[in-house]
Amino acid sequence: MSAPEDNIDWSPTTWEGSRRAQLRDWMKLSLTEKWQAVEEMADLARETIERRRQQGLPYIYPFTRELVPGRAVVREEPPDSSTKAQDIT
């Protein structure tokens, strides 16, 4: 077994180092690639809002930036243990 290398660059593993690496990668993209990435992010945001709306979960409406309350029932207490499902044998 070889000795561990002492010349490992650990700077990308920090918050700041990771952010710098992301910015370097972003700067390497062409304008067309950047535009495509922004469009894909917008599509994902629209899909996420629609999915939350269909599930009755709260979401923030992007045009007014207002919270749209959900209609889903959220249980705050654990279910009663006397209503456990019966074993089928």
Wavefront OBJ file of the C-alpha trace (Angstrom):
o trace
v 0.000 0.000 0.000
v 1.389 3.425 -0.908
v 1.599 6.400 1.423
v -1.178 9.012 1.083
v -0.365 11.914 -1.192
v 0.386 15.167 0.595
v -0.188 17.341 -2.453
v -3.988 16.972 -2.613
v -5.774 20.244 -3.315
v -8.601 20.376 -0.763
v -9.770 23.892 -1.712
v -12.672 22.694 -3.937
v -14.153 20.850 -0.947
v -14.945 24.067 0.945
v -18.092 26.146 0.403
v -16.100 28.967 -1.215
v -13.993 26.588 -3.302
v -17.049 24.757 -4.567
v -18.724 28.038 -5.492
v -15.617 29.205 -7.388
v -15.518 25.908 -9.283
v -19.197 26.298 -10.234
v -18.566 29.833 -11.472
v -15.551 28.695 -13.502
v -17.672 25.974 -15.128
v -20.471 28.476 -15.847
v -18.010 30.923 -17.431
v -16.812 28.188 -19.819
v -20.294 27.839 -21.335
v -21.224 29.655 -24.519
v -24.076 32.153 -24.509
v -26.324 29.591 -26.218
v -25.527 26.975 -23.565
v -26.201 29.475 -20.777
v -29.535 30.442 -22.334
v -30.497 26.779 -22.652
v -29.589 26.155 -18.994
v -31.745 29.097 -17.857
v -34.677 27.818 -19.944
v -34.296 24.335 -18.449
v -34.273 25.809 -14.924
v -37.457 27.772 -15.710
v -39.122 24.610 -17.074
v -38.181 22.721 -13.906
v -39.592 25.521 -11.740
v -42.892 25.491 -13.680
v -43.133 21.694 -13.395
v -42.432 21.849 -9.665
v -45.127 24.490 -9.104
v -47.643 22.490 -11.151
v -46.828 19.267 -9.275
v -47.252 21.015 -5.896
v -50.543 22.568 -7.086
v -51.887 19.165 -8.175
v -50.874 17.589 -4.847
v -52.541 20.389 -2.872
v -49.265 21.612 -1.391
v -48.468 25.298 -0.819
v -46.321 27.106 -3.373
v -45.242 30.633 -4.245
v -46.901 32.036 -7.363
v -43.969 33.352 -9.445
v -45.724 36.382 -10.992
v -47.070 37.896 -7.769
v -44.607 36.232 -5.371
v -47.514 35.429 -3.073
v -47.887 32.219 -1.104
v -50.721 30.056 -2.403
v -51.908 27.951 0.528
v -52.303 24.260 -0.053
v -55.456 22.256 0.496
v -53.746 19.040 1.586
v -54.472 17.886 5.112
v -51.345 17.751 7.227
v -51.530 15.463 10.241
v -49.768 16.998 13.222
v -50.158 14.048 15.593
v -49.127 10.444 14.954
v -51.963 8.076 14.051
v -53.727 6.251 16.859
v -52.082 2.870 17.487
v -55.493 1.186 17.890
v -56.196 1.688 14.170
v -53.294 -0.415 12.932
v -53.873 -2.529 9.859
v -54.783 -6.137 10.555
v -52.445 -8.888 9.347
v -53.933 -10.937 6.535
v -53.078 -14.611 6.788
l 1 2 3 4 5 6 7 8 9 10 11 12 13 14 15 16 17 18 19 20 21 22 23 24 25 26 27 28 29 30 31 32 33 34 35 36 37 38 39 40 41 42 43 44 45 46 47 48 49 50 51 52 53 54 55 56 57 58 59 60 61 62 63 64 65 66 67 68 69 70 71 72 73 74 75 76 77 78 79 80 81 82 83 84 85 86 87 88 89
